[in-house]
Amino acid sequence: VSHGGGCPMNPKIVKKLLSCYPELKSELSSTRRELRDVEHKKSDLAHPKAVSWDGAHSQNPVAQADILTGLISDEMDAAQRAAALEKLLDTLCTLRDRMEEPGRTLVTEKYFQGRTWESLQVRHGMSKAGMDYIIEREIFRLV
């Protein structure tokens, strides 16, 4: 599995990224909300009632242009972050989908569903070290 320009990923980094999967998904959701908020602000700015003295908008066309420029910059930053997060999450999902069993199930339950090692030990009748070995073996096989 390559990330970006065809460069193979480091297996230790892949494992760390898998452990961050819930936070990455949360960050993507937050970034998408930010994009929607910027869209609403741009839409509000274009509305005739936006020309006011409320501090958020201005009757001065130069100030409105500055506000719009700032919103467009925020939108571009958020769109780039969202695209990078989507690509990373897709890469992690593809990696998981290419894993053989039982590695795929262990990765899904541990990293994608957030189950604890203790619950996985009970569920699969394996030690944490044994499950970790299976996961690492699959990652090394694929990257």
N, C-alpha and C positions, 0 to 999 in steps of 0.2 A: 504494500500500500504506500502510495506516495502522497505527500502533502504539498500542494502547490506545484512548483516547477519540476516535478519528477524526482525530487530528492527523497530517498527513503527516510522513514521516520525512525527515531531512536526508540527501541522497545521500552526503555524505562520512562521516557516521556509519554509514550502511548498509554502506559499503565497509569501514570499520574493524571493524564487527561481523562481517562475512563473514570478515575475516582472523582474528578471534578464535573462529571456529566450533569448532575442535577443543578449545580451552580451555573454551568454554561447555558442550560436550557432556561434557567431563571433570568440570566443576563439577556438572552435573546428576547424573552417576553418583555422585559423592561425596555430594551432598545426599540422594540416594535411599538410599545406604548409611547415612547418618546417621539418616534416618527409620526404617529397619529396626532400627538399634541402639537407638533410643529405644523403639520398640515392644517389643523384647526386654526392655529394662530395666523398662518398665511391667509387662510380663507377669511378670518375675521378682519384682517388688515385691509383686504380688498373690499370689504363691505362699506357702504356709504356711512354707516353709523360709527365706523372706526375713527373717523376724523373727529377727535375730541381733545379735551384738555385733561384726560384722566391719568396722564403719566405714562401709560402703556402705548399710547398713540399720539400723534402730533398733527397739527394742521400744517406744519412745515414740510413741504415735499422732500426736502433733503433728509430730514429726520426720518420720514417714512421710508425712504430709500435705504437709509442706514439700518433701520429695523428689519426691512425685508432682506437685506444682504446678510445680516446676522442670522436670520431664520434659515435662509438658504444654506449658509455655512453649517449651522447646526444639523440641518436635514442631511447634508452630504456626509458629515461625520457619522451620524447615526446610521445612515444607509450603508456606509462602508463597514462599520462595526457589525451590523446585522448580516451583511453578506459574508464576512469572515467567520462569524459564529455559525451561520447556516452551513458553510462549507466544512468547518471543523466537525460539527455535529453529524453531518452527512457522512464524513470520512469515518467517524467512530461507529456509526450504524453499519456502514458497509463492512468495516473490519469485523464487527460482531457477527454480521450475517455470513461472512466467509469462514467463520470458525467452525471446527468440528465439535460434535458433542463429546463429552459433557461441558467443554469449555464455553460454548455458546450460551447454554442455559445458566451456567455459573456467572458469566459476565452480565447477562441480562438481569438476573435476579439481584446480584450484588450492586452493580453500577447503574443500571437503567431503572430498576425498581426500588433500589435503596434498602434492600434487606441487610440485616446484620450478619456478621460472620457466624454468630451463635445460632441464628435461625437457619442458616444454610447448613451448619454442622448437623443439626437435628434433621432437617429435611433430606439431606443427601447422605448422611451417615459417614461423612469424611471429616478429617481434621482440617483446621484452617490452613496449615502448612500444605496439606495435600491438595486442597482446592486452589490455593495460591500457585502451587507448582503447575497445575493443569492450565490455569489462566496464563501464566507467564510462558509456558511452552507454546500455547496457541498464538500468543502475541509474537514471540520470536519466530515462529513458523511463517507468519504472514507479513512481517515487516522487514 
